[in-house]
């Protein structure tokens, strides 16, 4: 008799743990909550993300792209320039004031200018 009672208790416990099927029918629609005006900071406190800098002056030298390597001027005193050929290994240290001048190894012309 105990075995039957124990079996029924276990069956009832397992039935209570199982998932019941969802009722058929359309899902209720949910209305999105209106945004709280108190949660948003005032417009004057929100600052845009910083624009990429041009500390090295690459934007002012865009006319160098396509120019022959031999025609490039000497770096001014105190300027930090790196001239390298495409595919040549370079260090990955970020130096915003350094002008990177990338040269096409075949044509020996400037293909890209960037800061870093």
VMD Tcl script that builds the backbone (N, CA, C; Angstrom):
set m [mol new atoms 348]
animate dup $m
set s [atomselect $m all]
$s set {name element resname resid chain x y z} {
  {N N UNK 1 A 0.813 -1.184 0.000}
  {CA C UNK 1 A 0.000 0.000 0.000}
  {C C UNK 1 A 0.867 1.263 0.000}
  {N N UNK 2 A 1.973 1.237 0.753}
  {CA C UNK 2 A 2.875 2.389 0.774}
  {C C UNK 2 A 3.495 2.612 -0.597}
  {N N UNK 3 A 3.810 1.562 -1.286}
  {CA C UNK 3 A 4.409 1.673 -2.612}
  {C C UNK 3 A 3.468 2.381 -3.568}
  {N N UNK 4 A 2.198 2.075 -3.508}
  {CA C UNK 4 A 1.211 2.724 -4.391}
  {C C UNK 4 A 1.097 4.203 -4.015}
  {N N UNK 5 A 1.025 4.510 -2.737}
  {CA C UNK 5 A 0.900 5.900 -2.296}
  {C C UNK 5 A 2.140 6.699 -2.676}
  {N N UNK 6 A 3.323 6.105 -2.516}
  {CA C UNK 6 A 4.559 6.764 -2.883}
  {C C UNK 6 A 4.626 7.000 -4.390}
  {N N UNK 7 A 4.194 6.016 -5.174}
  {CA C UNK 7 A 4.190 6.165 -6.638}
  {C C UNK 7 A 3.262 7.274 -7.075}
  {N N UNK 8 A 2.083 7.362 -6.445}
  {CA C UNK 8 A 1.138 8.427 -6.799}
  {C C UNK 8 A 1.698 9.810 -6.413}
  {N N UNK 9 A 2.384 9.887 -5.279}
  {CA C UNK 9 A 2.962 11.164 -4.858}
  {C C UNK 9 A 4.066 11.622 -5.817}
  {N N UNK 10 A 4.894 10.689 -6.249}
  {CA C UNK 10 A 5.953 11.013 -7.202}
  {C C UNK 10 A 5.358 11.432 -8.536}
  {N N UNK 11 A 4.341 10.740 -9.008}
  {CA C UNK 11 A 3.691 11.082 -10.278}
  {C C UNK 11 A 3.065 12.466 -10.201}
  {N N UNK 12 A 2.449 12.804 -9.069}
  {CA C UNK 12 A 1.835 14.123 -8.904}
  {C C UNK 12 A 2.899 15.213 -8.882}
  {N N UNK 13 A 4.027 14.948 -8.238}
  {CA C UNK 13 A 5.109 15.934 -8.184}
  {C C UNK 13 A 5.704 16.169 -9.566}
  {N N UNK 14 A 5.897 15.104 -10.325}
  {CA C UNK 14 A 6.428 15.246 -11.685}
  {C C UNK 14 A 5.455 15.976 -12.592}
  {N N UNK 15 A 4.172 15.726 -12.422}
  {CA C UNK 15 A 3.169 16.403 -13.243}
  {C C UNK 15 A 3.152 17.896 -12.942}
  {N N UNK 16 A 3.375 18.256 -11.692}
  {CA C UNK 16 A 3.384 19.670 -11.322}
  {C C UNK 16 A 4.596 20.388 -11.891}
  {N N UNK 17 A 5.697 19.684 -12.112}
  {CA C UNK 17 A 6.920 20.292 -12.640}
  {C C UNK 17 A 6.919 20.431 -14.149}
  {N N UNK 18 A 6.084 19.681 -14.824}
  {CA C UNK 18 A 6.095 19.733 -16.287}
  {C C UNK 18 A 5.421 21.001 -16.771}
  {N N UNK 19 A 5.805 21.421 -17.964}
  {CA C UNK 19 A 5.238 22.637 -18.547}
  {C C UNK 19 A 3.849 22.330 -19.072}
  {N N UNK 20 A 2.964 23.264 -18.876}
  {CA C UNK 20 A 1.626 23.095 -19.433}
  {C C UNK 20 A 1.607 23.754 -20.797}
  {N N UNK 21 A 0.855 23.192 -21.743}
  {CA C UNK 21 A 0.803 23.792 -23.074}
  {C C UNK 21 A 0.163 25.168 -23.014}
  {N N UNK 22 A 0.638 26.054 -23.877}
  {CA C UNK 22 A 0.113 27.416 -23.935}
  {C C UNK 22 A -1.289 27.385 -24.501}
  {N N UNK 23 A -2.187 28.225 -23.988}
  {CA C UNK 23 A -3.544 28.253 -24.527}
  {C C UNK 23 A -3.532 28.786 -25.955}
  {N N UNK 24 A -4.392 28.205 -26.774}
  {CA C UNK 24 A -4.479 28.638 -28.164}
  {C C UNK 24 A -5.181 29.977 -28.228}
  {N N UNK 25 A -4.788 30.784 -29.192}
  {CA C UNK 25 A -5.426 32.080 -29.352}
  {C C UNK 25 A -4.379 33.146 -29.620}
  {N N UNK 26 A -4.836 34.338 -29.983}
  {CA C UNK 26 A -3.877 35.404 -30.298}
  {C C UNK 26 A -3.184 35.894 -29.029}
  {N N UNK 27 A -1.920 36.297 -29.222}
  {CA C UNK 27 A -1.157 36.847 -28.107}
  {C C UNK 27 A -1.678 38.241 -27.803}
  {N N UNK 28 A -1.698 38.597 -26.549}
  {CA C UNK 28 A -2.144 39.960 -26.232}
  {C C UNK 28 A -1.111 40.966 -26.729}
  {N N UNK 29 A -1.565 42.088 -27.215}
  {CA C UNK 29 A -0.651 43.126 -27.693}
  {C C UNK 29 A -0.173 43.946 -26.516}
  {N N UNK 30 A 1.074 44.335 -26.586}
  {CA C UNK 30 A 1.658 45.119 -25.507}
  {C C UNK 30 A 1.924 46.525 -26.013}
  {N N UNK 31 A 1.570 47.482 -25.233}
  {CA C UNK 31 A 1.804 48.869 -25.583}
  {C C UNK 31 A 3.140 49.288 -24.988}
  {N N UNK 32 A 4.068 49.791 -25.821}
  {CA C UNK 32 A 5.354 50.203 -25.262}
  {C C UNK 32 A 5.160 51.376 -24.315}
  {N N UNK 33 A 5.930 51.371 -23.258}
  {CA C UNK 33 A 5.846 52.450 -22.284}
  {C C UNK 33 A 6.413 53.725 -22.878}
  {N N UNK 34 A 5.800 54.823 -22.544}
  {CA C UNK 34 A 6.280 56.116 -23.025}
  {C C UNK 34 A 7.603 56.436 -22.331}
  {N N UNK 35 A 8.583 56.985 -23.059}
  {CA C UNK 35 A 9.856 57.298 -22.426}
  {C C UNK 35 A 9.673 58.366 -21.361}
  {N N UNK 36 A 10.376 58.210 -20.291}
  {CA C UNK 36 A 10.287 59.156 -19.191}
  {C C UNK 36 A 11.138 60.375 -19.504}
  {N N UNK 37 A 10.572 61.534 -19.364}
  {CA C UNK 37 A 11.319 62.766 -19.624}
  {C C UNK 37 A 12.356 63.014 -18.537}
  {N N UNK 38 A 12.112 62.487 -17.342}
  {CA C UNK 38 A 13.048 62.709 -16.246}
  {C C UNK 38 A 14.315 61.876 -16.403}
  {N N UNK 39 A 14.244 60.758 -17.126}
  {CA C UNK 39 A 15.388 59.872 -17.264}
  {C C UNK 39 A 16.426 60.410 -18.245}
  {N N UNK 40 A 16.003 61.168 -19.249}
  {CA C UNK 40 A 16.934 61.666 -20.269}
  {C C UNK 40 A 17.631 62.920 -19.760}
  {N N UNK 41 A 18.962 63.016 -19.955}
  {CA C UNK 41 A 19.659 64.227 -19.528}
  {C C UNK 41 A 19.312 65.384 -20.459}
  {N N UNK 42 A 19.425 66.590 -19.992}
  {CA C UNK 42 A 19.160 67.742 -20.868}
  {C C UNK 42 A 20.088 67.724 -22.078}
  {N N UNK 43 A 19.619 68.294 -23.170}
  {CA C UNK 43 A 20.356 68.262 -24.437}
  {C C UNK 43 A 21.732 68.907 -24.322}
  {N N UNK 44 A 21.864 69.949 -23.504}
  {CA C UNK 44 A 23.152 70.633 -23.413}
  {C C UNK 44 A 24.211 69.813 -22.676}
  {N N UNK 45 A 23.803 68.785 -21.924}
  {CA C UNK 45 A 24.760 67.950 -21.217}
  {C C UNK 45 A 25.293 66.815 -22.077}
  {N N UNK 46 A 24.628 66.497 -23.163}
  {CA C UNK 46 A 25.049 65.402 -24.032}
  {C C UNK 46 A 26.066 65.943 -25.027}
  {N N UNK 47 A 27.249 65.338 -25.037}
  {CA C UNK 47 A 28.282 65.790 -25.967}
  {C C UNK 47 A 28.477 64.733 -27.048}
  {N N UNK 48 A 28.689 65.146 -28.298}
  {CA C UNK 48 A 28.914 64.177 -29.368}
  {C C UNK 48 A 30.256 63.487 -29.175}
  {N N UNK 49 A 30.408 62.307 -29.758}
  {CA C UNK 49 A 31.702 61.632 -29.646}
  {C C UNK 49 A 32.780 62.469 -30.322}
  {N N UNK 50 A 33.988 62.417 -29.818}
  {CA C UNK 50 A 35.043 63.240 -30.410}
  {C C UNK 50 A 35.336 62.823 -31.847}
  {N N UNK 51 A 35.521 63.809 -32.688}
  {CA C UNK 51 A 35.856 63.548 -34.091}
  {C C UNK 51 A 37.307 63.091 -34.167}
  {N N UNK 52 A 37.609 62.231 -35.149}
  {CA C UNK 52 A 39.001 61.809 -35.282}
  {C C UNK 52 A 39.882 63.031 -35.524}
  {N N UNK 53 A 40.977 63.079 -34.797}
  {CA C UNK 53 A 41.846 64.241 -34.880}
  {C C UNK 53 A 42.747 64.226 -36.107}
  {N N UNK 54 A 43.239 65.394 -36.413}
  {CA C UNK 54 A 44.202 65.543 -37.498}
  {C C UNK 54 A 45.411 66.253 -36.921}
  {N N UNK 55 A 45.924 65.675 -35.831}
  {CA C UNK 55 A 47.053 66.283 -35.141}
  {C C UNK 55 A 48.312 66.318 -35.998}
  {N N UNK 56 A 48.393 65.447 -36.994}
  {CA C UNK 56 A 49.604 65.368 -37.809}
  {C C UNK 56 A 49.517 66.223 -39.072}
  {N N UNK 57 A 48.336 66.742 -39.392}
  {CA C UNK 57 A 48.185 67.586 -40.574}
  {C C UNK 57 A 48.001 66.822 -41.873}
  {N N UNK 58 A 47.525 65.586 -41.806}
  {CA C UNK 58 A 47.348 64.780 -43.022}
  {C C UNK 58 A 46.301 65.385 -43.957}
  {N N UNK 59 A 45.252 65.990 -43.396}
  {CA C UNK 59 A 44.186 66.547 -44.235}
  {C C UNK 59 A 44.721 67.666 -45.138}
  {N N UNK 60 A 45.653 68.434 -44.656}
  {CA C UNK 60 A 46.210 69.529 -45.454}
  {C C UNK 60 A 47.208 69.079 -46.507}
  {N N UNK 61 A 47.551 67.813 -46.497}
  {CA C UNK 61 A 48.533 67.288 -47.462}
  {C C UNK 61 A 47.915 66.254 -48.405}
  {N N UNK 62 A 46.606 66.248 -48.534}
  {CA C UNK 62 A 45.940 65.251 -49.396}
  {C C UNK 62 A 46.406 65.337 -50.847}
  {N N UNK 63 A 46.927 66.483 -51.247}
  {CA C UNK 63 A 47.418 66.626 -52.625}
  {C C UNK 63 A 48.703 65.825 -52.858}
  {N N UNK 64 A 49.293 65.280 -51.806}
  {CA C UNK 64 A 50.486 64.447 -51.968}
  {C C UNK 64 A 50.145 63.067 -52.514}
  {N N UNK 65 A 48.905 62.620 -52.377}
  {CA C UNK 65 A 48.519 61.295 -52.875}
  {C C UNK 65 A 48.697 61.284 -54.392}
  {N N UNK 66 A 49.428 60.292 -54.884}
  {CA C UNK 66 A 49.737 60.194 -56.312}
  {C C UNK 66 A 51.070 60.819 -56.677}
  {N N UNK 67 A 51.661 61.543 -55.767}
  {CA C UNK 67 A 52.940 62.204 -55.998}
  {C C UNK 67 A 54.084 61.199 -55.851}
  {N N UNK 68 A 55.151 61.386 -56.592}
  {CA C UNK 68 A 56.313 60.495 -56.521}
  {C C UNK 68 A 57.020 60.668 -55.182}
  {N N UNK 69 A 57.561 59.588 -54.696}
  {CA C UNK 69 A 58.280 59.600 -53.415}
  {C C UNK 69 A 59.432 60.594 -53.451}
  {N N UNK 70 A 60.127 60.668 -54.555}
  {CA C UNK 70 A 61.273 61.567 -54.687}
  {C C UNK 70 A 60.853 63.042 -54.636}
  {N N UNK 71 A 59.594 63.334 -54.948}
  {CA C UNK 71 A 59.118 64.716 -54.956}
  {C C UNK 71 A 58.621 65.192 -53.594}
  {N N UNK 72 A 58.606 64.330 -52.603}
  {CA C UNK 72 A 58.133 64.730 -51.274}
  {C C UNK 72 A 59.158 65.645 -50.619}
  {N N UNK 73 A 58.688 66.646 -49.886}
  {CA C UNK 73 A 59.631 67.539 -49.198}
  {C C UNK 73 A 60.241 66.832 -47.985}
  {N N UNK 74 A 61.297 67.400 -47.480}
  {CA C UNK 74 A 61.913 66.892 -46.250}
  {C C UNK 74 A 60.981 67.213 -45.082}
  {N N UNK 75 A 60.992 66.370 -44.076}
  {CA C UNK 75 A 60.183 66.623 -42.884}
  {C C UNK 75 A 60.713 67.861 -42.168}
  {N N UNK 76 A 59.828 68.762 -41.757}
  {CA C UNK 76 A 60.285 69.941 -41.017}
  {C C UNK 76 A 60.937 69.531 -39.696}
  {N N UNK 77 A 61.779 70.382 -39.178}
  {CA C UNK 77 A 62.458 70.096 -37.907}
  {C C UNK 77 A 61.410 69.882 -36.813}
  {N N UNK 78 A 61.559 68.799 -36.086}
  {CA C UNK 78 A 60.636 68.482 -35.002}
  {C C UNK 78 A 59.388 67.731 -35.436}
  {N N UNK 79 A 59.188 67.556 -36.743}
  {CA C UNK 79 A 58.017 66.826 -37.234}
  {C C UNK 79 A 58.258 65.327 -37.103}
  {N N UNK 80 A 57.204 64.597 -36.911}
  {CA C UNK 80 A 57.283 63.150 -36.755}
  {C C UNK 80 A 56.606 62.504 -37.956}
  {N N UNK 81 A 57.392 62.107 -38.939}
  {CA C UNK 81 A 56.867 61.474 -40.149}
  {C C UNK 81 A 57.371 60.045 -40.216}
  {N N UNK 82 A 56.531 59.152 -40.759}
  {CA C UNK 82 A 56.949 57.766 -41.017}
  {C C UNK 82 A 56.602 57.457 -42.461}
  {N N UNK 83 A 57.622 57.187 -43.260}
  {CA C UNK 83 A 57.440 56.825 -44.665}
  {C C UNK 83 A 57.700 55.330 -44.777}
  {N N UNK 84 A 56.710 54.605 -45.318}
  {CA C UNK 84 A 56.860 53.151 -45.445}
  {C C UNK 84 A 56.145 52.687 -46.705}
  {N N UNK 85 A 56.564 51.524 -47.193}
  {CA C UNK 85 A 55.948 50.951 -48.385}
  {C C UNK 85 A 54.820 50.006 -47.990}
  {N N UNK 86 A 53.805 49.916 -48.842}
  {CA C UNK 86 A 52.671 49.024 -48.611}
  {C C UNK 86 A 53.176 47.608 -48.392}
  {N N UNK 87 A 52.712 46.980 -47.316}
  {CA C UNK 87 A 53.119 45.618 -46.994}
  {C C UNK 87 A 54.311 45.537 -46.073}
  {N N UNK 88 A 55.020 46.625 -45.908}
  {CA C UNK 88 A 56.176 46.641 -45.018}
  {C C UNK 88 A 55.678 46.637 -43.573}
  {N N UNK 89 A 56.291 45.832 -42.691}
  {CA C UNK 89 A 55.846 45.833 -41.293}
  {C C UNK 89 A 56.168 47.154 -40.611}
  {N N UNK 90 A 55.199 47.640 -39.841}
  {CA C UNK 90 A 55.385 48.867 -39.068}
  {C C UNK 90 A 54.875 48.621 -37.652}
  {N N UNK 91 A 55.353 49.398 -36.712}
  {CA C UNK 91 A 54.893 49.253 -35.337}
  {C C UNK 91 A 53.440 49.688 -35.236}
  {N N UNK 92 A 52.737 49.152 -34.252}
  {CA C UNK 92 A 51.327 49.461 -34.075}
  {C C UNK 92 A 51.075 50.478 -32.960}
  {N N UNK 93 A 52.105 51.163 -32.513}
  {CA C UNK 93 A 51.911 52.167 -31.472}
  {C C UNK 93 A 51.192 53.374 -32.054}
  {N N UNK 94 A 50.243 53.905 -31.310}
  {CA C UNK 94 A 49.449 55.033 -31.780}
  {C C UNK 94 A 50.112 56.330 -31.344}
  {N N UNK 95 A 50.473 57.125 -32.337}
  {CA C UNK 95 A 51.061 58.439 -32.074}
  {C C UNK 95 A 50.298 59.442 -32.925}
  {N N UNK 96 A 49.284 60.094 -32.358}
  {CA C UNK 96 A 48.415 60.985 -33.128}
  {C C UNK 96 A 49.145 62.096 -33.873}
  {N N UNK 97 A 50.327 62.492 -33.394}
  {CA C UNK 97 A 51.057 63.577 -34.053}
  {C C UNK 97 A 51.949 63.089 -35.187}
  {N N UNK 98 A 52.009 61.778 -35.416}
  {CA C UNK 98 A 52.885 61.235 -36.461}
  {C C UNK 98 A 52.137 61.160 -37.791}
  {N N UNK 99 A 52.754 61.657 -38.854}
  {CA C UNK 99 A 52.209 61.558 -40.206}
  {C C UNK 99 A 52.742 60.284 -40.843}
  {N N UNK 100 A 51.830 59.380 -41.202}
  {CA C UNK 100 A 52.201 58.149 -41.904}
  {C C UNK 100 A 52.027 58.375 -43.398}
  {N N UNK 101 A 53.084 58.123 -44.138}
  {CA C UNK 101 A 53.055 58.285 -45.595}
  {C C UNK 101 A 53.285 56.909 -46.197}
  {N N UNK 102 A 52.236 56.347 -46.791}
  {CA C UNK 102 A 52.340 55.010 -47.377}
  {C C UNK 102 A 52.681 55.124 -48.858}
  {N N UNK 103 A 53.703 54.377 -49.270}
  {CA C UNK 103 A 54.223 54.421 -50.637}
  {C C UNK 103 A 53.940 53.090 -51.336}
  {N N UNK 104 A 53.482 53.163 -52.583}
  {CA C UNK 104 A 53.308 51.948 -53.397}
  {C C UNK 104 A 54.697 51.452 -53.787}
  {N N UNK 105 A 55.047 50.194 -53.460}
  {CA C UNK 105 A 56.407 49.728 -53.738}
  {C C UNK 105 A 56.722 49.616 -55.224}
  {N N UNK 106 A 55.726 49.432 -56.066}
  {CA C UNK 106 A 55.979 49.293 -57.502}
  {C C UNK 106 A 56.151 50.644 -58.193}
  {N N UNK 107 A 55.213 51.556 -57.946}
  {CA C UNK 107 A 55.262 52.851 -58.636}
  {C C UNK 107 A 56.011 53.923 -57.860}
  {N N UNK 108 A 56.331 53.653 -56.571}
  {CA C UNK 108 A 57.008 54.612 -55.699}
  {C C UNK 108 A 56.261 55.946 -55.615}
  {N N UNK 109 A 54.921 55.845 -55.529}
  {CA C UNK 109 A 54.085 57.029 -55.352}
  {C C UNK 109 A 53.328 56.910 -54.036}
  {N N UNK 110 A 52.900 58.040 -53.523}
  {CA C UNK 110 A 52.132 58.077 -52.279}
  {C C UNK 110 A 50.735 57.534 -52.546}
  {N N UNK 111 A 50.306 56.564 -51.725}
  {CA C UNK 111 A 48.951 56.009 -51.891}
  {C C UNK 111 A 48.037 56.369 -50.735}
  {N N UNK 112 A 48.614 56.747 -49.571}
  {CA C UNK 112 A 47.763 57.068 -48.436}
  {C C UNK 112 A 48.526 57.899 -47.417}
  {N N UNK 113 A 47.801 58.826 -46.792}
  {CA C UNK 113 A 48.323 59.621 -45.688}
  {C C UNK 113 A 47.397 59.424 -44.500}
  {N N UNK 114 A 47.965 59.257 -43.314}
  {CA C UNK 114 A 47.140 59.101 -42.122}
  {C C UNK 114 A 47.928 59.539 -40.901}
  {N N UNK 115 A 47.210 59.807 -39.844}
  {CA C UNK 115 A 47.843 60.129 -38.559}
  {C C UNK 115 A 47.928 58.855 -37.741}
  {N N UNK 116 A 48.933 58.773 -36.936}
  {CA C UNK 116 A 49.060 57.606 -36.045}
  {C C UNK 116 A 50.413 57.095 -36.070}
}
mol reanalyze $m
mol bondsrecalc $m
mol representation Tube
mol addrep $m
